[in-house]
């Protein structure tokens, strides 16, 4: 069985495999968690909003610590909208994922430029590993009363120049997917900072 991954505002589908196993707990319990998305274009530092999106951040940390994101790619790039990755390999193969998580889009965080959010299907509670970084203020993706949105669970604190460089690449159609970078953009790893040495804004002390 497969799920159709979609950002409804643009009506583009990504076919994903069914989830395979449950997400584990993480050891951090308070504040924000600093992390770094290491790409072959440079580093993107992020602050994960554990207080506002606890289940989503726990899920992301589990994938990161398991090395799931190593050698995945940014497989969708739409200038002026977002860059998306965290679920496909360089040959456009889907990686098996953990069970989906509960939507937390009612947490008061917005899909503003630089915000990190979860990709999902039409089912609000279907996010697994894929995430996207907003290139603009995409408030139409925010949750509203009676309409779940796309869960924001962090923000870029350093490296938006890298994000913008990725957003500017030439794209093509590959393996049934649109908006795929012509030259592969690799996520080499996602590394997690020391939770005990974080400041309020997600940086190191």
C-alpha positions as CSV (number, residue, x, y, z in Angstrom):
1,X,0.0,0.0,0.0
2,X,1.3,3.5,-0.8
3,X,0.5,7.0,0.4
4,X,0.3,10.0,-1.9
5,X,2.4,12.8,-0.5
6,X,1.1,16.2,-1.4
7,X,1.4,19.9,-0.6
8,X,-2.2,20.9,-1.6
9,X,-1.4,24.5,-2.3
10,X,0.6,23.5,-5.4
11,X,-1.1,20.2,-6.1
12,X,2.0,18.1,-6.7
13,X,2.1,14.4,-5.6
14,X,4.9,12.3,-4.2
15,X,4.4,8.5,-3.9
16,X,5.7,7.2,-0.6
17,X,5.9,3.7,0.9
18,X,3.8,2.7,3.9
19,X,5.4,3.2,7.3
20,X,7.1,0.2,8.8
21,X,7.9,0.8,12.5
22,X,7.2,3.1,15.4
23,X,9.3,6.2,16.4
24,X,11.3,6.0,19.6
25,X,11.6,8.5,22.4
26,X,14.4,11.1,22.7
27,X,16.3,12.2,25.8
28,X,15.7,15.9,25.5
29,X,12.8,17.3,27.4
30,X,12.9,21.1,27.6
31,X,13.6,24.1,25.5
32,X,14.7,24.1,21.9
33,X,17.2,21.6,20.4
34,X,20.0,22.9,18.1
35,X,20.7,20.7,15.0
36,X,22.5,21.0,11.7
37,X,21.5,19.7,8.3
38,X,24.8,19.0,6.6
39,X,24.4,19.2,2.8
40,X,26.9,19.0,-0.1
41,X,26.1,22.7,-0.6
42,X,26.8,23.8,2.9
43,X,25.5,23.6,6.5
44,X,22.0,24.7,7.6
45,X,21.7,25.2,11.3
46,X,18.2,24.8,12.8
47,X,16.5,25.2,16.2
48,X,13.9,22.6,16.9
49,X,10.8,23.8,18.8
50,X,10.4,20.9,21.3
51,X,8.0,22.8,23.5
52,X,5.6,23.7,20.7
53,X,5.9,20.5,18.7
54,X,7.1,17.7,21.0
55,X,5.9,14.7,19.0
56,X,7.3,16.1,15.8
57,X,10.6,17.0,17.2
58,X,11.0,13.7,18.9
59,X,10.2,12.0,15.6
60,X,12.8,14.1,13.7
61,X,15.5,13.5,16.4
62,X,14.9,9.7,16.2
63,X,15.4,9.7,12.4
64,X,18.5,11.9,12.7
65,X,20.1,9.8,15.5
66,X,19.3,6.6,13.5
67,X,21.2,8.0,10.5
68,X,18.1,7.9,8.4
69,X,18.8,11.2,6.7
70,X,22.3,10.3,5.7
71,X,22.6,10.3,1.9
72,X,19.0,11.4,1.3
73,X,18.4,14.3,-1.0
74,X,16.4,17.5,-1.4
75,X,14.2,16.0,-4.1
76,X,11.8,18.9,-4.7
77,X,12.7,22.5,-5.2
78,X,10.1,25.2,-6.0
79,X,11.5,28.7,-6.0
80,X,9.5,31.2,-4.0
81,X,7.8,28.4,-2.1
82,X,9.9,25.7,-0.4
83,X,12.6,23.0,-0.7
84,X,11.7,19.5,0.4
85,X,13.8,16.5,1.4
86,X,14.4,13.7,3.9
87,X,12.8,10.7,2.3
88,X,14.4,9.8,-1.1
89,X,17.8,8.5,-2.1
90,X,19.8,9.9,-5.0
91,X,18.3,7.3,-7.4
92,X,14.8,8.5,-6.4
93,X,14.1,5.4,-4.3
94,X,11.8,5.9,-1.3
95,X,13.2,4.9,2.1
96,X,11.0,2.9,4.4
97,X,9.8,5.0,7.3
98,X,8.5,4.8,10.8
99,X,4.8,5.1,11.7
100,X,3.2,8.5,11.0
101,X,2.9,11.1,13.8
102,X,0.1,13.2,15.1
103,X,-0.4,16.6,13.4
104,X,0.7,19.5,15.7
105,X,-0.1,22.4,13.4
106,X,-2.1,24.1,16.0
107,X,1.0,25.0,18.0
108,X,1.1,28.7,17.2
109,X,4.1,28.5,14.8
110,X,3.7,29.7,11.3
111,X,5.1,28.6,7.9
112,X,7.1,31.8,7.6
113,X,10.3,32.1,5.6
114,X,13.0,29.9,7.2
115,X,10.5,27.8,9.1
116,X,11.0,24.0,9.1
117,X,7.8,22.0,8.6
118,X,6.6,18.4,8.0
119,X,5.4,17.2,4.6
120,X,2.4,14.9,4.7
121,X,-0.5,13.5,2.7
122,X,-4.1,14.7,2.7
123,X,-4.4,12.9,6.0
124,X,-3.3,15.4,8.6
125,X,-1.8,12.6,10.8
126,X,0.5,11.1,8.1
127,X,3.8,12.9,8.4
128,X,6.8,10.6,8.7
129,X,10.4,11.7,7.7
130,X,10.0,14.2,5.0
131,X,10.3,17.9,5.8
132,X,10.5,21.2,4.0
133,X,12.0,24.6,4.5
134,X,9.8,27.6,3.6
135,X,11.3,30.1,1.2
136,X,8.6,32.6,1.8
137,X,5.8,33.4,4.2
138,X,3.5,30.5,3.3
139,X,0.8,31.2,5.9
140,X,-1.8,29.4,3.8
141,X,-0.1,26.2,5.0
142,X,-0.8,27.1,8.6
143,X,-3.5,25.3,10.6
144,X,-6.8,27.0,11.0
145,X,-9.8,26.3,13.1
146,X,-11.3,23.1,11.7
147,X,-8.5,22.7,9.2
148,X,-5.2,21.2,10.2
149,X,-2.1,22.6,8.4
150,X,1.5,21.6,8.0
151,X,3.3,21.3,11.3
152,X,6.1,23.8,11.9
153,X,8.6,22.3,14.3
154,X,11.7,24.5,14.0
155,X,13.4,27.3,12.1
156,X,16.7,28.0,10.3
157,X,19.1,30.0,12.5
158,X,22.0,30.1,10.2
159,X,22.5,29.0,6.6
160,X,19.5,30.6,4.7
161,X,22.1,31.5,2.1
162,X,22.6,27.7,1.5
163,X,18.8,27.3,1.4
164,X,18.5,30.1,-1.2
165,X,21.3,28.5,-3.2
166,X,19.5,25.2,-3.3
167,X,16.3,27.1,-4.2
168,X,18.0,28.5,-7.3
169,X,19.1,25.3,-8.9
170,X,17.7,24.1,-12.2
171,X,15.0,21.4,-11.9
172,X,13.6,18.7,-14.1
173,X,11.2,15.7,-14.1
174,X,12.7,12.4,-12.9
175,X,11.2,9.1,-12.0
176,X,7.7,10.4,-12.2
177,X,8.5,13.4,-9.9
178,X,8.4,17.0,-10.9
179,X,10.7,19.8,-9.6
180,X,13.6,17.5,-9.0
181,X,17.0,19.3,-9.0
182,X,18.9,18.4,-12.2
183,X,22.1,18.0,-10.1
184,X,21.6,15.9,-7.0
185,X,21.6,17.9,-3.7
186,X,22.6,15.5,-1.0
187,X,21.8,15.6,2.7
188,X,25.0,14.1,4.1
189,X,23.8,14.0,7.7
190,X,21.6,15.7,10.3
191,X,23.6,16.2,13.5
192,X,22.0,17.1,16.9
193,X,23.6,19.6,19.3
194,X,24.1,19.2,23.0
195,X,20.7,19.7,24.5
196,X,22.3,20.7,27.8
197,X,24.2,23.6,26.2
198,X,21.4,25.3,24.2
199,X,20.2,28.9,24.6
200,X,16.7,30.1,24.3
201,X,17.1,30.7,20.6
202,X,18.5,27.3,19.8
203,X,22.2,28.3,19.6
204,X,25.0,27.0,21.7
205,X,26.1,28.7,24.9
